[in-house]
Amino acid sequence: MEMPNRSKLSTNWSLDPSCVFLNHGSFGATPIFVQEEQNRWRRVVENEPVKFYEDLAPELMLESRKAIAKMIGCDADDLALIENATTGVNTIIRSLEFNQGDEIIVPDHAYQACRNAIDYVAKRWGVIVKTCKIPFPIKNKDIAVDAIMSKVTNKTVLVMIDTVTSPTGLKMPFEKIVKKLESKGINVLLDAAHGIGMVDLNLDEMGASFTTSNCHKWLCAPKGSAFLHVRKDLQHKIHPLTISHGMTFPLENTTRFRHEFDWTGTRDITPHCTLPATIEGIANLIEGGWPEIMKMNHKLAIKGRDIICKRLGIEKPCPDEMIACIATLPLPGNVSGGIPLHESDPLHKLLQEKYNIQIPVWSWESPKGRFIRISAQLYNSEEEYHYLAEALATELEF
Ligand SMILES: Cc1ncc(COP(=O)(O)O)c(C=O)c1O
């Protein structure tokens, strides 16, 4: 089979040209100009480390928070710059105080690392974690809303939901779920790991208690850049995982939340320094900027999914409106799955070694089966999904 071409925009990335890279969803991929911008900041740090951390960093971090806030409709003062979404979820769940018998709801499509954090904390407080089953395949988004709301009781204090689920690639009706839960006084922790740069976010309007999102996925920022948004009325309850000077700094004209999150010890903040240039630089790749980029990626994910479904005779497991820029598909044929999540599926290795395709393959319980998840980013092209479809057809003997 002939290797497919990437899109014209792919020259902005340094991805291995021999690889058909269809897994932006796991760790993102950073354009060359963003890598260079980070290198520039690394040199600024090492040029004069004391000046950087003591004089420049506070202003730089403010500029980065402002750039994010503008994109997602919130106050820059309500944002903390952190390393990743797992840290965001841990920060919230390990800060909150619970009563024995309180209930937390988590859908079964939640990212396992975040679920683990909730289970860990729940056990310590005697909190009950209720798993909400969301069907997959799923016919419409109201099914997800109803599934979550049906688990709510007067003991429910917190619900963790995703913007876009990791194993099933479902764009959840998260705004609607947030409104319904928050209006009942239930705190929502929105896991928007697949959030900024992938789906529209308007945090102040949405009103979720807590939101965390990775910038290194769909914003294409360097690895280790993410944010946590905490609604103003809850900020006094939330502390960073690392307690540092901020706990006792004189308040002056700021908040304890700002002090605590603005300094959590010496760390590499060069990924965060790049955020204003990343947001602007990627927007400039396409006329229409970020709204158009999200639309393009969404359209390509739908197209890619159509190509694979048609070639392999797979029924689409959810309506188009329930995907954003990633899509999960059940593999056809006699592929019953059953490989534990922490073990690599041999098909993943085979696609990588024989076809140079990078794509996640894993097993899932409900329904039992084996799944792949495609991603669509500016550097991808339709040809790549055709190539994947042919490779799968050959290996699955279709
Ligand atoms: C839904 C979801 N939540 C959380 C995470 C964790 O992200 P990170 O490893 O950057 O903390 C991921 C990563 O893929 C994810 O898909």
The ligand as an SDF file (V2000), in Angstrom:
LIG
                    3D

 16 16  0  0  0  0  0  0  0  0999 V2000
  -10.6040   12.5930   29.5400 C   0  0  0  0  0  0  0  0  0  0  0  0
   -9.1940   12.6600   30.0260 C   0  0  0  0  0  0  0  0  0  0  0  0
   -8.9540   13.0760   31.2710 N   0  0  0  0  0  0  0  0  0  0  0  0
   -7.7070   13.1970   31.7570 C   0  0  0  0  0  0  0  0  0  0  0  0
   -6.6180   12.8880   30.9800 C   0  0  0  0  0  0  0  0  0  0  0  0
   -5.2580   13.0050   31.5620 C   0  0  0  0  0  0  0  0  0  0  0  0
   -4.4480   13.9040   30.9110 O   0  0  0  0  0  0  0  0  0  0  0  0
   -2.9640   14.1040   31.4400 P   0  0  0  0  0  0  0  0  0  0  0  0
   -2.2630   12.7960   31.2910 O   0  0  0  0  0  0  0  0  0  0  0  0
   -2.3780   15.1730   30.5870 O   0  0  0  0  0  0  0  0  0  0  0  0
   -3.0800   14.5000   32.8660 O   0  0  0  0  0  0  0  0  0  0  0  0
   -6.8160   12.4290   29.6790 C   0  0  0  0  0  0  0  0  0  0  0  0
   -5.6570   12.0700   28.8270 C   0  0  0  0  0  0  0  0  0  0  0  0
   -5.7520   11.5830   27.7390 O   0  0  0  0  0  0  0  0  0  0  0  0
   -8.1320   12.3130   29.1840 C   0  0  0  0  0  0  0  0  0  0  0  0
   -8.3780   11.8830   27.9500 O   0  0  0  0  0  0  0  0  0  0  0  0
  1  2  1  0
  2  3  1  0
  2 15  2  0
  3  4  2  0
  4  5  1  0
  5  6  1  0
  5 12  2  0
  6  7  1  0
  7  8  1  0
  8  9  2  0
  8 10  1  0
  8 11  1  0
 12 13  1  0
 12 15  1  0
 13 14  2  0
 15 16  1  0
M  END
$$$$
